């Protein structure tokens, strides 16, 4: 048996275990892990957790926030959903439910249990897009709890391996309007890099 075959078995076993995970059995809609992973991927999208629509569809970012994210990246759906090019690993793989201010925070046990093992299966990553506070706290632990805006504004400190970005949700329209530098300065560089990687 070759190393490549052993590696494939390990990947298959881990993904099977993740997709059958019931760590969060108490969730309102029940566990339904949603992720996209292939060891060949050069780009990682690390978000928060699937939303309600994603839970029902079973497809990450198949909504207006995904349309905007694809526009920011300069890729179409074919490229975006090609796991050999782009991995999608949110901080929690299941929809966490809704609270007073919107979706609940991603349950921490998901990342604690699965994240390091899954990231170890991505040896070819060259760029990680880190979306939102919870993903930033995990991937950039030395930020001293800076706000998302502060971290995104210092994007050049992490570039070109990591790019902290705001969530692409329509709920962030006000943020994008208040911070036009993101579209003017960051997105052209992001698109250029993604074109070079893919």
Beta strands, then each sheet from edge to edge (+ up, - down):
strand 1: 43-46
strand 2: 86-88
strand 3: 98-99
strand 4: 102-103
strand 5: 127-131
strand 6: 162-165
sheet 1: 2+ 1+ 5+ 6+
sheet 2: 3+ 4-
end
